[in-house]
Amino acid sequence: MTLTTEKAVEQMKSLYTYINNYSSSKQSEKILDIIEKLENRKMMIGFAGHFSAGKSTLINTLLNKEMLPSSPIPTSANIVQLNSGESETVVYFREEPPVRYEGEIEFDRLQSLFKDGEEIKRVDISHPESGLPSHVIVLDTPGVDSTNDADRLITESSLHLMDHMYYVMDYNHVQSEVNLQFLWEMQRRGTPFSIVINQIDKHNESEISFDKFSQSIDDSFNQWGIAPERIYYTSMKDFDLSINTFEDLKVDFKSLFERSYEVIENQAKLDAESVIQECLKEAEEDFYQEKQELLERRKDLETLLENSHLSVEDQVTTEELLQKLHDDVQVRIRQFIPNAYLMPSVLREDAKEFLEAQQPGFKVGFLFSKKKTDEEREARNQKFYQHLDDVIEKNLKWPLRDRWLELAEKHKVTDESLLKKIQDFPFEYNKDRLHDLVEKGAEVTGDYVLRYTDQVSNDVKKEVRRFTQNIQEQLEQTLKEYQQTDYDKHQKAYDALEECGQIEKTLEQFSIRIKSYQEDLYERLRTPASHMDIQVVKDDLKKRKDCVLTSSELPPEKKAVVNPDRGATEPTNSSTPDQSIDSILEKVDETLSIVGNVQGLDSLIDQLKGKKERLKNRHYTVALFGAFSAGKSSFANALLGERVLPVSPNPTTATINKISPPTDECPDRTIHVAVKTESQMLHDLSGILQRLGVEVSRLRDVHETLLALPEGDREALDHKQLSFLQAFLDGFEEMHLYMNQSI
């Protein structure tokens, strides 16, 4: 191993032990697969796609060796790995240990193993003439669009090993939504892939030119955002076809063998990240049921709250309510008080005169000086106090009053006595404190006046803080009483509100746990393995190798189970040979006479009458059902002996087509088209309109609104909705005049 490979493997080992301890074994096994592949420096090329698209035949042709049985019916129900080496087959059972069978196995027996998807999950075939280098493994997978969901899951279980994938499609099923969805997923997870459109010999240039056919495929892939490395058109029947690019495919396939291992290491990291996403998805699914129950319960609680005066936004406790009040008081009241300006220069002059009057040697006049001195001292005292009170009222009391009233309104306080107290704001600064703050023996200097006025200002603010503390306590008590009274009156609503809060916390905890799990997984992918991690991986890889048993006898071949009750019984048929059409018509008439007047059976009676007329006129219906592009239109044309319906490898039929024999009213080649009604079209578009947030009731308005919609807004739609939307926009002008008509 190179240093780069060794580092990548070390990080994988750290991730493996973590997932193995905390997640499902399925995901940890995938990481172990990647480690094993990197340590053995293997490259894996996968083949997936439409069932019976010819994957096995294509692989055999590419390898120039018939390694896999092929058949027009599906031959693979499990993963098949092909590699170079001594002839042997290793069968991995679902419930039993894997078994190695040495030597070659007959094709018929191999085919039975490949088809046994119930008991066998993987078959590894090694052959010295496989046409593969020793470091390359080819994987063949079941059809992703099989009717058996297990086949698709088996294919998806091998994607983490594929360094490159060839997605094989039948010529007639290229634009299957299953194919497009699968390829889009490959694009999302970063798996390099090419597309092989096989059985191109089915192409008929008279139906559609090859250029148009290939362009329609490019357009479809572009619409889905699918960008394969290359698209090949192949046929294993006619290699001389000019449009057969099998030789290019063969060259590119073999060029993969020489791909730099650094590319494979980088792909392994992407695959490990995909496994991490699977772990996260699995974790979310573990919470899904509980989460849905919580969401349903929350919905019921919100319905209950809708009928009360409370809402989810009101889910606060008394403690939280008081804390909000405290925070508001801190910002609006307490931060305001220290910044209040209480000592303008004029007031400082009054303070100076007041201080001078307090000096022991202060004296006014010569005659009757004591009386005059006392009067002057009192006048200066009153002047300073009154001026100070005016400043307090203007710069402190009224601003605080307004702020308290705002807080009372914000917190929905309606107590009249408390509101009156705030409105009056009866704060009075004690006049005596002006004397108490005067320092004995201090001379009246400019510095002392400044110091004294600052002391007065700070003292006023201290006193007003005490006063506001009392208002805050009264507000808190009022809020407590409100909360308790309202709770007693609406206990059920408050209990519902509290439960909603608990549900929100639980859902938030889910999200936190998933996020934490995600961070741990990615951290492990970046962290070198410890000695313990290395030893755990070494032991587990050894267990894998040691558990493979060796046997010379193949497992018994499964036999088709025949129901003993079938075949021995005669086919049951309620009709007897002597039941003529006339007798059936008589019974229909009898039934109609009995139920003809019964209320609520109008629709059933109309159907019965219609069937009676068809039977009377010897008219019956043959219906063709099947997968899109399976050739239903071509088959109908073959039955009729002429080309009546259009045919194409692309889907051509989106409506019910009914072909009837000509009549006098409807001569040969007459076409009647029943156009949908406006209400039917609005119903068909309802899902699209809802997702786009469009609320209009007339089809014309819908068309104009959607036509003017910015391209970016359409990203909310999935690919199927986008296709339908475009078809509506393209065809509306031509067809809207014929709505609800037969033309």
C-alpha positions, -999 to +999 in steps of 0.1 A: +000+000+000+011+036-007+013+061+021-019+077+008-038+044+007-025+035+041-037+068+056-072+064+039-074+029+053-064+040+088-092+066+089-117+040+076-107+017+105-115+044+130-149+050+114-156+013+112-151+006+149-173+037+158-202+026+135-198-010+146-204+001+182-231+027+177-249+019+145-263-011+126-240-039+114-252-033+079-234+001+076-203-011+095-200-041+071-200-016+042-171+003+057-153-031+062-159-039+025-142-006+015-113-013+039-109-048+024-110-035-011-084-008-004-060-032+015-062-056-014-059-027-039-089-039-059-109-020-084-146-028-089-166-020-120-203-024-116-231-031-140-266-021-130-298-011-148-331-023-162-339-059-157-335-080-189-317-051-205-289-075-214-263-068-187-251-104-185-247-107-223-230-074-224-205-084-197-198-117-215-192-099-247-169-073-231-149-101-214-149-122-246-158-151-223-192-166-214-188-161-177-225-155-170-257-173-182-280-150-202-316-152-210-345-130-222-360-134-187-342-120-156-313-142-146-298-124-116-315-120-082-283-115-063-249-098-066-224-117-089-187-108-086-163-119-114-126-119-110-095-136-123-079-166-105-082-203-100-116-218-110-139-216-080-173-203-070-180-188-035-217-187-026-227-163+002-259-174+019-282-151+039-285-174+069-257-199+065-219-194+063-205-189+028-192-219+009-164-223-016-169-247-045-137-255-064-137-260-101-161-248-128-199-251-124-223-259-152-242-229-166-276-243-158-265-248-122-250-213-120-283-199-133-302-215-106-278-200-080-282-165-095-320-167-094-321-178-058-324-143-043-342-156-012-314-177+002-283-164-016-271-128-014-239-130-035-220-153-058-183-148-065-169-165-096-132-168-102-118-180-135-082-180-150-096-169-184-120-142-172-104-116-193-098-094-162-066-083-146-060-096-111-069-063-095-102-058-113-136-072-102-168-069-122-201-068-104-234-079-120-265-068-102-303-075-103-326-051-122-333-019-103-368-017-118-378-053-110-412-058-095-394-074-066-382-045-043-356-069-029-337-068-062-334-030-061-322-032-025-296-058-034-282-036-061-281-006-038-263-026-012-233-029-036-230+007-047-204+015-020-179-008-038-183+005-073-154+026-086-173+030-119-208+019-128-222+011-162-260+016-162-276-006-188-310+003-203-333-014-228-337+008-259-374+010-252-372+020-216-346+048-214-368+075-200-383+053-173-387+073-141-371+045-121-340+047-143-338+085-140-344+084-103-316+058-098-292+077-119-299+110-101-291+092-069-258+081-083-251+116-093-259+128-058-237+103-041-208+109-065-205+075-081-188+078-115-211+062-142-216+058-179-249+048-196-253+019-220-285+020-241-286-016-252-306-034-279-302-005-303-310-029-331-347-023-321-344+012-335-366+020-365-355+051-384-390+054-399-405+058-365-380+084-352-346+094-365-317+084-344-306+120-340-340+129-326-340+099-304-305+106-289-314+143-285-345+135-266-324+113-242-299+142-237-328+166-230-343+142-205-310+137-187-303+175-187-337+181-172-329+158-143-294+172-139-279+138-148-244+140-163-229+106-172-193+104-183-205+090-216-236+074-233-231+043-254-256+029-279-250-009-283-264-041-298-251-076-291-270-088-321-258-066-349-223-053-345-223-038-380-250-012-372-236+023-378-250+035-346-235+007-325-208+021-303-199-012-286-162-010-298-159+024-281-174+009-249-150-020-250-120+004-253-132+026-225-140-004-203-105-017-206-090+017-201-106+017-166-082-011-157-053+014-159-070+041-138-049+057-111-054+042-077-055+077-063-089+081-081-101+049-065-090+061-030-109+094-035-139+074-046-136+053-015-138+084+007-169+095-011-184+061-006-176+063+031-194+096+033-224+080+016-224+053+043-222+081+069-254+096+053-270+062+055-261+060+092-277+094+098-308+084+078-311+053+099-308+073+131-335+097+119-357+067+111-352+054+146-367+086+159-393+088+132-422+071+150-417+090+182-412+122+163-444+117+144-463+110+176-449+142+192-459+162+161-494+148+161-497+155+198-484+191+193-510+196+165-538+185+189-525+209+216-522+238+192-558+232+181-568+234+218-548+266+222-564+282+191-597+282+211-581+299+240-564+333+246-530+317+246-507+307+218-475+287+215-455+320+217-470+326+252-453+295+267-433+313+294-432+304+331-437+329+359-400+329+365-393+337+329-419+365+329-403+381+360-369+377+344-381+396+313-394+424+336-361+425+354-342+427+321-365+455+309-361+475+342-323+471+339-323+486+304-350+512+306-347+523+342-315+514+360-293+523+330-311+556+326-307+569+362-269+572+363-270+593+331-296+618+343-281+653+343-291+670+376-265+698+381-266+725+355-243+755+360-271+777+374-279+752+400-243+749+410-243+787+417-274+782+439-254+755+457-225+778+462-247+804+478-264+777+499-229+765+511-218+800+519-248+805+541-239+774+561-205+788+570-201+797+608-190+833+600-219+840+576-236+873+586-260+898+570-261+935+580-251+952+613-285+960+630-307+930+637-282+909+619-292+876+635-327+878+622-316+889+588-289+862+586-314+835+595-339+848+569-311+849+542-299+815+551-334+801+548-340+819+515-308+805+500-318+770+513-353+773+497-339+786+465-314+758+461-339+731+471-367+744+448-343+748+418-330+712+425-366+699+428-374+714+394-344+698+378-352+664+394-388+667+381-378+676+346-347+654+341-355+624+363-391+620+376-411+626+344-388+605+322-389+577+347-426+580+350-430+576+312-406+547+311-424+529+339-458+534+321-443+519+290-431+489+309-465+485+326-482+485+292-456+461+277-462+436+305-500+441+303-504+455+338-539+470+343-540+475+381-555+510+385-539+518+419-504+508+407-508+527+374-520+558+394-489+556+416-467+554+385-486+583+369-482+605+400-447+593+407-447+606+443-409+608+447-397+636+470-361+643+478-357+650+516-347+687+520-327+679+552-303+657+532-289+689+517-276+699+551-265+663+560-242+662+530-223+695+539-189+687+553-182+705+586-153+729+584-150+728+546-142+761+529-165+771+500-141+768+471-148+760+435-135+725+440-156+719+470-188+732+453-182+707+425-176+679+450-207+688+470-230+691+440-218+657+427-225+642+461-260+657+460-266+644+425-255+609+434-276+610+466-307+620+446-301+591+422-296+567+451-329+577+467-348+575+434-333+540+429-349+530+462-382+544+451-381+526+418-372+493+435-405+496+453-424+501+420-406+471+406-415+449+435-452+459+432-451+452+394-436+417+401-462+410+427-490+421+403-476+399+375-475+369+399-511+375+408-522+379+372-504+347+362-519+327+390-554+340+384-552+334+347-537+299+353-566+290+377-591+302+351-575+285+320-556+255+336-561+232+306-547+258+282-517+264+303-511+227+307-513+224+269-489+253+266-464+237+290-467+203+272-460+221+238-428+235+254-417+201+265-424+187+230-403+215+215-374+206+238-377+169+230-377+176+192-347+200+197-329+172+216-335+149+186-319+174+163-290+180+187-284+142+190-284+138+152-261+167+147-237+154+174-238+120+158-230+135+124-201+154+138-187+123+155-189+103+123-171+128+102-145+133+130-138+096+130-134+097+092-106+123+098-090+106+127-062+080+124-071+046+138-059+036+173-040+004+180-073-011+192-092+000+161-065-016+139-067-049+158-105-050+157-105-046+119-078-072+116-097-097+136-130-090+118-114-094+084-099-127+095-133-139+107-147-131+073-120-152+056-121-181+081-159-184+080-158-195+043-163-233+042-151-255+014-173-281-002-173-303-033-211-306-034-233-278-045-264-270-025-296-289-037-313-272-065-346-256-057-376-273-074-407-254-085-435-261-061-467-272-077-500-268-060-515-302-059-549-287-060-542-271-093-543-291-125-564-319-108-594-297-107-615-287-136-614-251-145-643-234-128-667-214-148-701-203-137-712-203-173-724-235-189-723-242-227-760-239-231-760-204-216-766-185-248-762-148-253-800-145-255-805-161-221-779-137-207-797-107-222-829-120-206-813-121-172-799-086-177-834-073-186-848-091-155-821-075-133-828-040-147-865-044-140-857-052-104-832-025-097-844+001-121-861+022-095-836+017-067-821+049-054-783+053-056-777+027-083-778+050-113-742+046-123-743+008-120-776+007-140-760+028-168-730+004-169-753-026-171-773-010-199-741-002-218-728-038-215-762-051-226-760-030-258-725-042-265-735-078-259-765-074-281-745-059-309-718-086-303-694-058-293-667-064-267-635-047-255-599-060-256-576-039-233-538-037-235-519-030-203-482-030-196-451-010-189-445+022-209-426+017-242-432-021-240-447-020-275-485-018-267-492+005-297-470-016-320-489-048-308-523-031-314-511-021-350-500-057-356-534-070-344-552-046-367-529-053-397-522-017-403-506+014-386-533+030-367-515+042-336-482+062-336-452+042-323-418+053-309-391+041-284-401+071-263-435+071-245-462+080-270-494+074-251-505+096-222-542+091-226-567+062-230-569+054-268-599+034-279-602+019-313-637+009-325-650-005-358-664+021-382-701+030-382-724+052-403-719+080-378-682+074-375-666+063-408-631+047-409-603+069-395-627+092-376-611+105-344-629+118-314-609+136-287-625+142-253-607+172-238-604+176-201-626+201-182-611+232-165-618+217-131-600+185-141-570+205-152-570+225-120-572+193-100-542+179-120-522+211-113-532+214-076-501+197-063-478+220-084-497+251-074-496+243-037-459+237-038-453+270-057-476+289-034-499+300-063-535+307-053-557+314-084-590+298-094-591+303-132-571+282-155-562+313-177-548+330-145-529+299-136-513+298-170-503+335-169-490+332-133-469+301-141-456+316-173-443+346-155-428+326-127-390+330-124-370+299-132-355+298-097-390+294-082-395+261-101-367+245-081-394+236-055-409+211-079-397+175-085-388+163-120-422+147-127-440+180-117-416+200-139-424+178-169-461+182-164-458+219-158-438+224-191-464+203-210-492+225-197-474+257-206-466+245-241-501+232-249-524+256-231-528+282-259-537+255-285-561+235-263-578+259-239-605+268-264-616+231-265-619+225-228-648+202-219-655+195-255-653+165-278-634+174-310 
